[in-house]
């Protein structure tokens, strides 16, 4: 049961990271639809998500030990929702909200805390 979020991280992030790295400069992104390409920011995001994916693969060995990765994901995704998406949704600013990634972000924000609590309650931390 503890392996589920790490397996999902790998399954979700592998094609996304690959697409971000392979995208040509100035090309159209299937991840960030409606956003202008900024290669350095795209590679920063690909590096971050690639790091999460690699640590998730390592976490498969002892998933309970890696619960802080799940906390990190919840925090940075929640910050993105609150600081970028919410002002757009409320009409305070204009901009594109990437529907696919935001849907995954919301899923993770809601579901990962259950795995975090399970890890903390397992007594192996």
Order of alpha helices (4+ residues) and beta strands (2+ residues): alpha-alpha-alpha-alpha-alpha
